[in-house]
Amino acid sequence: MRENQRMRPLPAPTGLPRRRFMLAAGLAGLAQAGPANALPARALQFPRDFGSHPDFRTEWWYITGHASTSAGREFGFQVTFFRSRVDAAQGMQSKFAARQLIFAHAAVTDVQGKKLWHDQRIAREGFEIASASPQGMALKLRDWSLQSQGNTHSAHLPATDFALKLQLTETQPLLLQGNKGLSRKGPDAKQASYYYSLPQLATRGSLQVKGQSFEVTGKAWLDHEWSQELLHPSAVGWDWIGMNLDDGSALTAFRLRDREGKSVWDGGSFRSAKGDVYTFSRGEVVFSPQRRWKSPLSQASYPVEWIVRTPADFYTVRAVIDNQELDSRPSTGAIYWEGLSELIDSNGKRVGRGYLEMTGYAAVLRL
């Protein structure tokens, strides 16, 4: 991985000064963490850091992407595995003690059908039912799995109304977010995560919707984060984008919001097709809502079109379909919006696709 190289930024934005920190925030009373401390800077090591970090309170592996058939039918897909350490159970001797909880979400957006399919799983780690290996990326939750072999990652998730069986191959080096992998998430130093991304993953495999199978190819994005501290007390949710640009560039932008919709913290990065990386400083990312959609399920009003100002460009982020809200109350406890979206540059040209995630609109996140 090359060192971060500062690209020339735009002038610092004015007006509204991240993203999800995280869906497992909905674990509320399940994960009773002790005092959180600021995370030290450390050199991430691979393949070790592809794996689980069970001494940390919260962790997730997050894959999103866009795929299409040879006939042009388009889909979005999302796979997330969460691990949560339950501190209150660490001293228990029983094999049944829930020391670590494993959660998983999966979703498929059928663009032509204008339909989102979603499923979820939850189990305590152990008994060959749920596991998250500390040696490398090897996650299992009943019949769902996410595994790595070399530079290829495999996701196999048979669900109720859909199924995913995908191979995702690295085409670019790891992208270390923040300060060489230490990503600040709030005004206090303890609000930080270890965070890296794998953008521009070449994707191929099969996808099923309601019993109909499709062979697909496309691009995906993988995030992996782990932390002791989640949200700043004034934050109620986050807005986040991870976008694969058509020219090979990669854009991350996020903000944490307070009750008034103002930014508590913001950040992200842009890696050019040549590999130059610019890491955004606080105040350089501005999310401005343009159009809203009201959910008939939760009655939440979500901005499904944004202007996102970054040092790289002023972008429009537009959902491909409005209703991509996910009800994960049986697992993480949250209702949130996460879906396939288009990225349009300041000249009005569509330059990429990726995922937009918005939390804290249906209800304030409770930790």
C-alpha positions in Angstrom: 0.0 0.0 0.0 1.4 3.3 -1.0 1.6 6.1 1.6 -1.2 8.7 1.4 -0.3 11.4 -1.1 -2.1 14.7 -0.7 -3.9 15.8 -3.8 -4.7 19.5 -4.2 -8.0 20.1 -2.3 -10.8 22.5 -3.1 -11.2 25.4 -0.8 -12.5 24.4 2.6 -16.3 24.3 2.5 -18.6 26.5 4.4 -22.1 25.9 5.8 -22.8 22.4 7.2 -19.6 21.3 8.6 -19.8 9.9 9.1 -21.2 7.2 8.4 -22.7 4.7 10.2 -20.7 3.8 13.1 -22.6 1.2 12.9 -25.6 -1.0 12.6 -24.4 -3.0 15.5 -25.0 0.2 17.4 -28.5 -1.4 17.7 -27.1 -4.0 20.0 -27.9 -1.7 22.8 -28.1 -3.6 26.1 -26.5 -6.8 24.6 -22.9 -5.5 24.5 -22.1 -3.8 27.8 -18.7 -2.4 27.1 -16.3 -1.1 29.7 -14.6 2.3 29.6 -13.4 3.1 26.1 -9.9 4.4 25.5 -8.4 6.2 22.5 -7.1 3.7 20.0 -3.3 3.8 19.4 -1.9 4.2 15.9 -0.6 0.8 14.7 0.5 -0.7 11.4 -2.2 -3.0 10.1 -0.9 -6.5 9.2 -2.3 -8.7 6.5 -3.7 -11.3 6.1 -4.1 -11.2 10.0 -6.2 -8.1 10.0 -8.6 -9.5 7.5 -9.7 -11.6 10.5 -11.6 -11.0 13.7 -10.4 -8.9 16.7 -12.4 -10.4 19.6 -10.9 -8.1 22.2 -12.6 -5.1 20.6 -16.2 -4.3 21.3 -17.5 -3.9 17.8 -16.5 -5.1 14.3 -18.0 -5.6 10.9 -17.1 -6.8 7.4 -19.3 -4.9 4.8 -19.6 -5.7 1.1 -21.7 -3.7 -1.3 -21.8 -3.8 -5.1 -23.5 -3.6 -8.5 -23.9 -6.5 -10.9 -25.7 -7.1 -14.2 -26.5 -10.0 -16.5 -25.3 -10.3 -20.1 -28.8 -9.2 -21.1 -28.5 -6.0 -19.1 -30.6 -6.7 -16.0 -29.1 -4.8 -13.0 -28.9 -5.6 -9.4 -27.4 -4.1 -6.2 -26.2 -6.4 -3.4 -25.2 -5.9 0.2 -23.6 -8.4 2.7 -22.6 -7.5 6.2 -21.2 -9.6 9.0 -21.1 -8.1 12.5 -19.3 -9.3 15.7 -20.1 -7.9 19.1 -18.2 -8.6 22.3 -20.4 -9.0 25.4 -18.1 -7.9 28.2 -20.5 -9.1 30.9 -20.1 -12.7 29.7 -16.4 -12.8 29.4 -15.8 -14.3 32.8 -18.5 -17.0 32.5 -17.3 -20.6 32.3 -20.4 -22.1 30.6 -20.0 -23.1 27.0 -23.4 -21.5 26.4 -22.2 -18.1 27.6 -22.7 -15.5 24.8 -19.2 -14.0 24.9 -19.4 -13.0 21.2 -22.5 -12.4 19.1 -22.4 -12.8 15.4 -25.0 -11.0 13.2 -25.4 -10.8 9.4 -27.5 -8.9 6.9 -27.9 -9.5 3.2 -30.0 -7.6 0.6 -30.5 -7.6 -3.1 -31.9 -4.6 -5.1 -33.7 -5.6 -8.3 -33.4 -2.4 -10.3 -35.9 -3.3 -13.1 -38.3 -4.9 -10.6 -38.0 -1.9 -8.3 -37.8 -4.2 -5.3 -35.5 -4.7 -2.3 -35.1 -8.2 -0.8 -33.6 -8.5 2.6 -32.8 -11.2 5.2 -30.8 -11.4 8.5 -29.3 -13.9 10.9 -28.1 -13.8 14.6 -26.4 -16.3 16.9 -23.9 -16.6 19.7 -20.4 -17.7 18.5 -19.7 -21.4 18.9 -21.1 -24.9 18.5 -20.1 -24.7 14.8 -23.1 -22.4 14.2 -21.4 -19.0 14.2 -17.7 -18.1 14.0 -15.4 -15.3 13.1 -11.8 -16.5 12.7 -9.0 -14.3 14.1 -6.5 -15.7 11.6 -8.1 -14.4 8.4 -11.4 -13.5 6.8 -13.5 -16.6 7.6 -17.0 -15.9 8.8 -19.9 -18.3 9.2 -23.4 -17.9 10.5 -25.4 -21.0 10.0 -25.6 -21.4 6.2 -24.1 -18.0 5.4 -20.4 -17.5 4.9 -17.7 -15.0 3.9 -14.3 -16.4 3.2 -11.0 -15.3 1.6 -8.3 -17.2 -0.2 -5.4 -15.1 -1.4 -6.8 -12.0 -3.2 -10.3 -13.6 -3.8 -13.2 -13.3 -1.4 -16.2 -15.6 -1.6 -19.7 -14.8 -0.3 -22.4 -17.5 -0.1 -25.7 -16.5 1.4 -28.9 -18.5 0.6 -31.8 -16.5 2.0 -35.6 -16.7 2.0 -36.5 -15.0 -1.2 -33.0 -14.6 -2.8 -29.5 -16.0 -2.8 -26.0 -14.8 -3.4 -23.0 -16.9 -4.5 -20.3 -14.4 -5.5 -16.5 -14.3 -6.0 -14.9 -10.9 -5.5 -11.3 -10.5 -6.7 -9.0 -7.6 -5.7 -7.9 -5.4 -8.6 -6.2 -2.7 -6.5 -4.2 -2.4 -3.3 -5.8 -2.0 0.1 -7.0 1.5 0.9 -6.2 2.5 4.5 -8.8 5.0 5.7 -8.0 7.9 8.0 -4.4 8.1 9.3 -2.9 4.9 7.8 -5.9 2.9 8.9 -6.8 4.8 12.1 -10.1 6.6 11.3 -11.4 9.3 13.5 -15.2 9.2 14.1 -15.9 12.0 16.5 -14.7 15.0 18.4 -13.1 12.8 21.1 -10.0 10.8 20.4 -11.6 7.6 21.7 -14.2 7.8 18.9 -12.2 6.1 16.3 -11.9 2.8 14.4 -9.3 0.8 12.6 -10.6 0.9 9.1 -9.6 -0.2 5.6 -11.4 -0.7 2.3 -11.0 -2.8 -0.8 -12.7 -0.9 -3.7 -13.1 -2.0 -7.3 -13.5 -5.7 -6.6 -14.1 -7.6 -9.8 -17.3 -9.6 -9.1 -18.8 -12.6 -10.8 -21.1 -15.4 -9.7 -24.8 -16.2 -9.4 -27.7 -14.4 -7.9 -31.2 -15.7 -7.4 -34.5 -13.8 -6.9 -37.7 -15.7 -6.1 -36.3 -18.9 -7.6 -35.0 -17.3 -10.8 -31.2 -17.6 -11.2 -29.0 -15.1 -12.9 -25.3 -15.2 -13.8 -23.8 -11.8 -13.1 -20.6 -9.7 -13.3 -19.9 -6.4 -11.7 -17.9 -4.4 -9.2 -18.0 -4.5 -5.4 -16.6 -2.6 -2.4 -15.4 -4.2 1.0 -15.1 -2.3 4.2 -13.7 -3.7 7.5 -13.8 -1.8 10.8 -13.3 -2.6 14.4 -13.5 -0.3 17.5 -14.1 0.1 21.2 -16.1 3.3 21.0 -19.2 3.9 18.8 -21.0 7.2 18.6 -20.5 10.6 20.2 -23.3 11.3 22.7 -24.8 14.0 20.5 -24.8 11.9 17.3 -28.2 10.4 16.3 -27.1 8.7 13.1 -24.9 9.0 10.0 -24.8 9.4 6.2 -22.2 7.5 4.3 -21.2 6.7 0.7 -18.7 4.2 -0.8 -18.5 4.7 -4.6 -16.6 2.8 -7.3 -16.0 5.3 -10.1 -16.0 4.0 -13.7 -12.4 5.2 -14.3 -11.1 3.1 -11.4 -11.1 5.8 -8.7 -12.7 5.3 -5.3 -14.7 7.8 -3.2 -15.6 7.5 0.5 -17.5 10.3 2.3 -19.4 10.3 5.6 -20.8 12.5 8.3 -22.3 11.9 11.8 -25.4 14.0 12.5 -26.9 15.5 15.6 -30.7 16.1 16.3 -30.7 19.2 14.2 -29.1 17.5 11.2 -25.8 19.3 11.6 -22.5 17.4 11.3 -20.8 16.2 14.5 -18.0 14.8 12.4 -17.2 14.2 8.8 -14.5 12.6 6.7 -13.6 10.2 3.9 -11.1 9.8 1.1 -10.6 9.9 -2.6 -8.1 7.6 -4.4 -7.5 8.4 -8.0 -7.3 5.9 -10.8 -3.5 6.5 -10.7 -3.4 5.5 -7.0 -3.0 8.9 -5.4 -4.9 9.2 -2.1 -6.3 12.3 -0.5 -7.7 11.9 3.0 -10.4 14.4 3.8 -10.0 16.5 6.9 -12.9 17.6 9.2 -15.0 20.2 7.5 -14.1 19.2 4.0 -17.2 17.0 3.4 -20.7 18.6 3.2 -23.9 16.5 2.7 -26.9 18.6 1.4 -30.2 16.8 1.0 -32.1 17.5 -2.3 -35.1 15.1 -2.4 -36.8 13.0 0.2 -38.8 9.8 0.3 -41.2 8.9 3.1 -41.2 5.2 4.2 -44.7 3.7 4.5 -43.2 1.2 7.0 -41.4 3.4 9.5 -42.8 6.9 8.4 -39.1 8.0 8.3 -38.2 10.7 5.7 -34.9 9.8 4.0 -33.0 12.1 1.6 -32.7 9.8 -1.5 -30.8 12.4 -3.5 -27.9 14.4 -2.1 -25.3 17.0 -3.2 -22.1 15.8 -1.5 -19.3 18.3 -1.6 -15.8 16.8 -1.2 -12.3 18.0 -2.1 -12.5 15.8 -5.2 -15.7 17.3 -6.7 -19.3 18.3 -6.0 -21.2 15.1 -6.6 -24.9 14.2 -6.9 -25.7 10.9 -5.2 -29.1 9.5 -6.4 -30.8 6.3 -5.3 -31.7 4.0 -8.2 -35.0 3.2 -6.4 -36.4 5.1 -3.4 -37.5 2.2 -1.2 -34.3 0.5 -0.1 -35.1 0.7 3.6 -34.1 -2.3 5.7 -35.9 -3.4 8.9 -33.2 -5.2 11.0 -35.0 -5.0 14.3 -34.9 -8.8 14.8 -31.0 -8.6 14.8 -29.4 -5.3 15.3 -32.5 -3.5 16.4 -32.4 -0.7 13.8 -34.4 0.4 10.8 -32.1 2.1 8.3 -31.8 2.9 4.6 -29.0 1.3 2.5 -29.1 1.0 -1.2 -27.6 1.1 -4.7 -27.1 4.7 -5.9 -25.6 6.6 -8.8 -22.7 9.1 -8.6 -23.0 12.1 -10.9 -20.2 14.7 -11.2 -20.5 18.5 -11.2 -20.8 18.4 -15.0 -23.9 16.2 -14.8 -22.2 13.1 -16.0 -22.8 9.7 -14.3 -19.3 8.7 -13.3 -19.9 5.7 -11.0 -22.1 3.6 -8.8 -22.0 2.5 -5.1 -23.9 2.5 -1.9 -25.5 5.2 0.2 -26.3 4.4 3.8 -28.4 6.5 6.2 -29.2 5.7 9.8 -30.9 7.5 12.7 -33.9 8.7 10.6 -36.5 6.2 11.8 -35.3 6.5 15.4 -32.3 7.8 17.3 -29.7 5.1 17.7 -29.4 3.9 21.3 -26.1 2.4 22.4 
